[in-house]
Amino acid sequence: MQLTTHDLVRFRAAFQEGVRRYFQADNIGMVDIGYCIRGNRLTQEVGVRFHVHEKIPGLESREGAVEEAILDVPTDVIQASYALRSIHTASIKQAVNPRALPMNPMRGGISISDAYTRVGYGTLGGMVLDEETGEPMLLSNFHVMASRGYARLGSPILQPGRGDGGEDIVAYFARHGMDRGIDAAVARLSGTRDIINDLFHIGRINGVRAPVLGMRICKSGRTSDVTHGMIVGIGALVKITYPGSGLRPIRSVMNVVPIGGGSEVSEPGDSGSLWVDEETHAAVGLHFAGSDDPETALAIDMAAVLKTLHVTVA
């Protein structure tokens, strides 16, 4: 089902009402607009979806059962819990991963971290340009560039990340969007290495595209390499636990499921990856969280990321 402009107005009104009624409940972790699941099968029926940590018949929320429809829009209750996709603990020794090695010029899909994590790493999303100066900058998640939950202007960024043995300072923390519900940050190059418009094993980013239900997308992540998925939820508001700052609301989120039964769509260490449209390679979203059961990924609408950080795609 393709949503018209009229449909979107109606669904967003129902979404806002659903958030108002139920989002504060402890059992509800996310609310979005997306494909409903009926009888354990993903359908083309679009509704307002409530993602709960545990399905408790009649007690999905503090107010009781989520209504079957809100403002004449159908609803669905999905059991899933989401967590960040960076690494903050030591992992078992793995085979040599080229994404975990120093790279010059740098590109999206490789390991980075701040300098303060002991064993952490995430993914460099890619190159963006400061909208005022035009200078190239590194884009990733706030929680990758600020693993302790805060970062001062000028804090060093490493490539590869500390957890991959990185020691080289390649950039300095510049600004972020967490205070506006956007888990994204950019860093200015240190001058020791260059960055190019390229995603490891995918290629050049070609502009920006809005997320659409049913869109097929792919990303280049430090841990899972290139993965493919389909957007099944858009416009979400989600509550995620962050190191050092606890539960935080993140907005403008899309929900992605793997294409192909049982395949991985993201793994820890993929935080910061860019999701791009498979056909055009236009940037669609910035990956930041996911779930293993069911296997899903969460990403922030790229347009919201760029607007919040005052940057553009090259």
C-alpha positions, 0 to 999 in steps of 0.5 A: 500500500502506497500512502498518499499525502492525504493518507499520511496526514490521517496516519500522522494524526492517529500516530500523535494520538497514540503517542499521547495515550500510550508512549509513557507506558513502561512496556511500550518502547516504540510507536510508528506507522507501518505494516501490520502483522496479522497471524505472524505474517507481515501484511500490506495493511498500514496502521499505527504500531505499538512495540512492546517489551512483553505482550501481556493480554489486556495490559499492553500499556499503563492504560490497559489494552491498546485500542484496535483503532485510533481515529479510524486507523487500525493498530497493531501490537508487536513484541520487540525490544531495541538496543544500540548497535555499538560495541562497549565491551570486549569481543572474542578474537575474530578473523582480520576484518579490513573494516577494522584496519586503518584506511586512507582515504576513509570512507563509510562502513569502517570502524571508528570510536571516540578516544575515551572508550576502552574497548568500543567501536561503531561505524563511520557513516560517511562523508558530509559537508558543512553547509556553511563552509563546505568542509568535509566532515565525518558522520556517525551516531552520537553514541559512537562519537561520545561513548560516555554519554557526553562529549566536549567540542574538540574531543578526539575521534579514532579510526579504527575504533579503540576496540579494534586497536585504534590510536590514530586521531583522525577527527575532532568532535564538532556537534550533535543532535541528541538534545533534539532527539537525533542520535547523530554527530559530526566531526572535523578532520584532523588533517592526518587523513582524507575522507571520500564519498564512498561506502565500503563495498557499496559505492558512492552516495547519490543525494538523499531520499525520504523513507517509504514503506516497502523501499529496499535499502542496504547498508555497509556496517563495520561488523555485518558488512553489506546487509539488505533490508526493507522499510516496514515502519516510518516516523517512529518515536522510540525510547532507547537506553544510553550509557551515562544518560539512561532512557532517551527518546529518539524521533524520525525513526524507520524500522527495517527488516531483513530481505530473505528469511532469517538473515542478519540486518545488523549486528553490534558495531554497525551503529553509525552505518548509512542505509541507502536506496538499493536502486539509486544509492541515495542516503535514506537513514542513519543506523543506530539500534536494532533487535535480534528477536525479531531481527530488525534494525532502526535508523533515523531519517537522513533528512532529519539528520542533515537538517539537525546537524547543518550538513549536506551530502556531497 
